[in-house]
Every structure is written in structure tokens, then in C-alpha cells.
Amino acid sequence: MLEVHDLTVRFGGITALGGVGFEVRGGEMVGLIGPNGAGKTTLFNCLTRRYDADGGSVRYEGRDLLAVPPHAIAALGIARTFQNLGLFPRMSVRDNVMVGAHHHGRAGFVAASLRLPSVRGEERRLRAEADELLERLELSDVAGHPAAGLPFGTLKRVELARALAARPRLLLLDEPVNGLSHGEIDEFAGWLQSIREDFDVTVIVVEHHMGFVMGTCDRVICLDFGKKIAEGSPEEVQRDPAVIEAYLGTAA
């Protein structure tokens, strides 16, 4: 599904990604780990076209992803969440989720302004789809509540629901369980496993919580200082001397 080859990103004299390459097969859940500043979020920003690459290539389902404008990424079937929640605090939970499905809307500006019957019907459809996701993630009770003021763990689920509303084939999760309690992490892992199977979605997850990564991912890739230093099964990567050194600062 995804082929990354020799991807390079520089910010002035700093190389954030230096020749990173890997592949992701359809249906996989791949963990992307590494110390702070390793280049993980920079990689996500390249895949979603928020950043331009200075070199290399990215192909998604055979298409040159680096040639796609940022506004067209969602329509290709790619959705993401963010380290810092990107929700609209004054909007209701339901409306935040419906925002994720905006590219599925067909109404033009004039039709939407006039509130034509086709627009109202489309809105009802998107609302029903949002409500299904909210029920799936046990958020129905707060559907009409503004996002502001809700517990952090609840907001993490809202952001996941919004990403799923885009009907992605590739889902990029940036630190989805950061800041959650142990119980919330276990719940999130269960939801993610079932969503992956039921929605037939491929997942790449950036996360520092090693228990979550090792317990949910099929394969793990480790970055350090913008370079890939290890790739393999969770067990293989856990034992890799380069990974141990990157995290602990000492050779295994």
C-alpha cells in the first residue's frame, strides 16, 4: 500500500529525515517509535503533505504521493490524528466528527447556502454516519456536548472518530494514547484492533508507550536522529542493540 524510499527532509541545516525507507502492506498495523526528535511526526507531515520533501519518493497505492496537493489527501483515503488535539472546542462532539467527512459532501456553495433538499438529505446521512461512530466508541452520551471541557481520554476518542469519518484506507495515529491512564490505554487498544478488522483499515501509529506498541502492532520501525535504525517484529525490535542504545543512551 505504501512505499517510502530514501525520504529526506531538511529544515535549514537540520536534517529531520535522512534517507528513510520502508513499506507498509495493506491491513498491517505498523508502529513507528523513536526518541523525541527522531523524525516521526515529520514523516507523518510528509505523508499528509503538510511538509515538502527535499528528496526521495513516496508511493501510495501506486500513486506518487509527493505530487498530490495537501487538500486532496483525505480524498485518497488517508486520515490522521495529531499529538495535540486538533478539535474545534466550541463545536459539539457530533459536529467535530462530521467535519471529518467533509470531502464526502457533494453540495456546492450555492446549494448549501440555500439549504436545498439535497443538502438537508446529505447532512442527515453524514449525521447518521457520525452517530454510528460515536456509538462504536461509546461517545453517544456526549454527542451534543461541546468538545471543550470533556476529559482528555474522551477527546482522544473523538479525534479517532473524526479520522474514521473520512473513511480512510490508511490511518495515521500520532501518539494516540499519550496522557491516558492504563485502563484507557487498554480500552483504546481494544477499539483499535476491532476497528482495524471491521473497517479494513491499515494503521501506522507513532507512540512512546512501548507496551501499547508491542502489544498491538504487527511490525515496528524505529527512527533515531532522522534515520531508520531498526525494523522487524515487536520482539526483534525490542532486543535490537541500536534501539536499546537510542532509548537508554548506552550500548546493550
C-alpha positions in Angstrom: 0.0 0.0 0.0 2.7 2.5 1.0 6.3 2.6 -0.3 8.7 5.2 1.2 12.1 5.3 -0.4 15.1 7.5 0.6 12.8 10.2 2.1 14.8 13.3 3.1 13.5 16.5 4.9 15.7 19.4 5.9 15.0 22.5 7.9 17.9 24.8 7.3 21.0 23.0 8.4 19.0 20.3 10.3 18.2 17.0 8.6 14.9 15.9 10.2 14.7 12.8 7.9 17.8 11.4 6.2 17.1 8.7 3.6 14.3 6.9 5.4 12.7 3.9 3.6 10.1 1.3 4.4 7.0 -0.4 3.0 3.6 -1.0 4.6 1.3 -3.7 3.3 -2.5 -3.4 3.3 -4.1 -4.5 6.5 -1.0 -4.1 8.6 -0.6 -2.2 11.9 2.9 -0.7 12.0 4.4 1.0 15.0 6.8 4.0 14.4 8.9 4.5 17.5 12.0 6.5 18.5 13.2 9.1 21.0 11.9 12.7 20.8 13.2 14.5 17.8 13.7 11.2 15.8 11.6 12.5 12.9 8.4 10.5 13.5 5.9 13.4 13.2 7.9 14.9 10.4 7.4 11.7 8.5 3.6 11.9 9.1 3.6 15.5 7.9 5.3 14.4 4.7 2.7 11.7 4.1 -0.1 14.1 4.6 1.7 16.8 2.5 2.0 19.3 5.3 5.7 19.3 4.6 7.5 19.1 1.3 10.3 16.5 1.0 13.8 17.5 -0.1 14.5 14.1 -1.6 13.2 10.6 -2.1 9.8 9.3 -3.1 6.5 8.1 -1.5 4.1 5.9 -3.4 0.6 5.2 -2.0 -1.4 2.5 -3.8 0.9 3.1 -6.8 0.5 6.8 -6.9 3.2 9.5 -6.4 2.0 10.9 -3.1 4.5 13.8 -3.1 2.8 15.2 -6.2 -0.6 15.3 -4.5 -1.7 18.7 -3.1 -2.5 18.8 0.7 -6.2 19.4 0.2 -6.5 16.2 -1.9 -5.0 13.8 0.7 -8.3 12.9 2.5 -10.0 12.0 -0.8 -7.2 9.5 -1.4 -8.2 7.6 1.7 -5.6 8.9 4.2 -6.6 10.3 7.6 -4.7 11.2 10.7 -4.8 12.3 14.3 -2.5 14.8 16.0 -0.2 14.9 19.1 -2.0 18.0 20.2 -5.8 17.6 19.8 -7.0 19.4 16.6 -10.6 19.6 17.7 -12.9 22.6 17.5 -13.6 23.3 21.2 -16.9 25.2 20.8 -18.4 22.7 18.3 -20.3 19.7 19.6 -18.7 16.3 19.6 -21.0 15.2 16.8 -20.2 18.2 14.6 -16.5 17.6 15.2 -16.9 14.1 13.8 -18.9 15.3 10.9 -16.1 17.6 9.9 -14.0 14.5 9.2 -16.4 13.6 6.4 -16.5 16.9 4.7 -14.9 15.6 1.5 -17.7 13.1 1.1 -20.2 16.0 0.7 -21.4 16.8 -2.8 -23.3 20.0 -2.3 -21.8 23.2 -3.8 -21.7 26.6 -2.2 -25.0 27.9 -3.7 -26.9 24.7 -2.8 -25.6 24.8 0.7 -26.4 28.5 1.1 -29.9 28.0 0.0 -30.4 24.8 2.2 -31.8 22.9 -0.8 -33.5 19.5 0.0 -30.5 17.6 -1.4 -28.3 19.4 1.1 -30.5 18.6 4.0 -30.6 14.9 3.0 -26.8 14.8 2.7 -26.5 16.4 6.2 -28.8 13.7 7.6 -26.7 11.0 6.1 -23.4 12.4 7.4 -25.0 12.9 10.8 -26.2 9.2 10.9 -22.7 8.0 10.0 -21.2 10.2 12.7 -23.7 8.8 15.2 -22.7 5.3 14.3 -19.0 6.0 15.0 -19.9 7.8 18.3 -21.8 4.7 19.4 -19.0 2.4 18.4 -16.5 4.4 20.5 -19.0 4.8 23.4 -19.4 8.6 22.9 -23.2 8.8 22.3 -23.8 10.3 25.7 -21.6 13.4 24.8 -22.6 13.7 21.2 -24.3 17.1 21.7 -21.7 18.4 24.2 -19.1 20.9 23.2 -15.7 19.4 22.9 -14.4 22.0 25.4 -14.3 20.7 29.0 -14.5 17.0 28.2 -11.9 14.6 29.7 -8.7 14.2 27.8 -9.3 10.4 27.2 -12.8 11.2 25.8 -11.3 13.8 23.4 -8.8 11.2 22.1 -11.7 9.0 21.1 -13.5 12.0 19.5 -10.4 12.6 17.4 -10.3 8.9 16.4 -13.9 9.0 15.4 -13.3 12.1 13.3 -10.5 10.4 11.5 -12.7 7.4 10.8 -15.4 9.6 9.5 -13.2 10.3 6.5 -13.5 6.5 5.6 -9.7 6.1 5.4 -7.9 3.1 4.0 -4.7 4.4 5.7 -5.0 5.7 9.2 -2.1 7.6 10.8 -2.2 8.0 14.6 0.2 10.4 16.2 0.6 9.4 19.9 -3.0 8.3 20.4 -2.6 7.0 24.0 -0.2 9.7 25.3 -1.6 11.0 28.5 -4.1 8.2 29.0 -4.4 6.0 32.1 -3.5 2.3 32.0 -7.2 1.4 31.8 -7.9 3.9 29.0 -4.9 2.6 27.1 -6.2 -1.0 27.3 -9.6 0.2 26.1 -8.1 2.2 23.2 -6.1 -0.8 22.1 -9.2 -3.0 22.0 -11.1 -0.4 20.0 -8.2 0.0 17.6 -7.9 -3.8 17.0 -11.6 -4.2 16.2 -11.7 -1.0 14.1 -8.8 -2.3 12.0 -10.6 -5.5 11.3 -14.1 -4.2 10.8 -13.2 -1.1 8.7 -10.4 -3.0 6.8 -8.0 -0.1 7.5 -4.2 -0.1 7.5 -2.7 1.7 10.5 0.6 3.4 11.2 0.9 4.5 14.8 3.5 6.8 16.4 3.7 6.2 20.1 6.1 6.3 23.0 4.1 3.8 25.2 6.1 0.6 24.4 3.5 -1.7 26.0 0.8 -0.4 23.6 3.1 -0.6 20.5 4.4 -4.1 21.3 1.0 -5.4 22.2 -0.9 -4.1 19.1 1.5 -3.7 16.2 2.5 -6.4 13.7 5.7 -4.7 12.8 7.8 -1.9 14.4 10.1 0.7 12.8 12.5 2.7 14.9 13.9 6.1 13.9 16.7 8.0 15.6 18.0 11.3 14.5 16.1 11.1 11.3 17.3 7.7 10.2 15.8 4.2 10.4 17.9 2.1 12.8 15.7 -1.0 13.1 12.7 -2.7 11.6 11.0 -6.0 12.4 8.6 -7.8 14.7 8.0 -6.2 18.1 10.1 -8.8 19.8 13.0 -8.3 17.3 13.0 -4.5 17.7 12.8 -4.7 21.5 16.0 -6.7 21.5 17.9 -4.7 18.9 21.1 -3.2 20.4 20.7 0.0 18.4 17.2 0.6 19.7 18.3 0.0 23.3 21.1 2.4 22.8 18.8 5.1 21.3 16.4 4.9 24.2 18.8 4.3 27.1 21.9 6.1 25.8 24.1 3.0 26.4 25.0 0.0 24.3 23.2 -3.2 25.0 
